[in-house]
């Protein structure tokens, strides 16, 4: 591409337009070309995040119940007040783990090609 531009003393956009483009027109062309693809990518990202959350909603409900029960029962059963802090700590680790799982799912599906869109 760069060799073509050097040989014709212009950019590919100028060759397609058949005239010299001002810097402002060139910038507008780049922004116009980038916006739809970025918007579509963000839409797809949001879609797959929501889809993953819907698919794992029951898992979240079960984990919340287990963590709440453990936070309340562990200090009582073992008569150890220091165990009260283990529930929030486990919840934090679980959140990080589930968030990473979601992002792996999103990344895996974000860039796959769909034959319907080709």
JOGITA-V718756 format. One record per run of one state. SS is the DSSP state (H for helix, E for strand, C for the rest). FROM is the first residue (numbers start at 1). LEN is the number of residues. Records with the same first field share a line. If there is no record, write none. Layout:
# JOGITA-V718756
SS=FROM-LEN ; FROM-LEN
This chain:
# JOGITA-V718756
C=1-1 ; 9-3 ; 18-5 ; 56-1 ; 78-3 ; 111-4 ; 118-1
H=2-7 ; 12-6 ; 23-33 ; 57-21 ; 81-30 ; 115-3
